[in-house]
Amino acid sequence: MNDLPARGRQRKVAKRGGENDDATCFIIGVLVIGFAAATPANADFAVVKFKDKSCRAWANHKAAPAGKDWKYLWVSVPSYDAAQAKGTYAMKHHWCKAWWK
């Protein structure tokens, strides 16, 4: 008999992983890294007023100053510059006598 298979009986093998799959994975990876880098950092600041009426921008409002001789004027200020602007406002309206930088 003939050693060659009949034409209708030829086995088709699917190709796995090709150039298109590699390019797609690369593009998805670049997009994921791009979105992660574009997401703004979440830094919470606060403006704190102490008993002696001095005020300060506090870096993390969840980590409060020690003691009980203080209170928040503003909480969840998005940046240090915004906290400085709030401090300028507090000084202008005489809520604070001194501003610590």
Phi, psi and omega in degrees: 000176183274133180282343180277137179290157177294154185300322181287344183260008181293139183272130178259128180252126179283139178279137177249136177062114178226191179296324180293322179294319179295317180294320179296315178298320179296314181296317179297318178299317179297318179296318179297315179295321178297316179293322179294321180286331182279344180288126182291148176288143180261101178241117180266130175241163177219161172250122186247136175249128181264171184302325180280011179067021170269150183235163183202150170280125183255131190291325182223108186291345177281336175260090187287158175297156179287151177088184182242007185266046181206164172208157178279136168265319175221145179233152178061043173283131191289337182213166178295320179297321178294322177295322176297320178295320177296322177295321176299319178297316180295322178293320180296325181265013175060031173280334181233143177266336180217152179235118179271135178256000000 
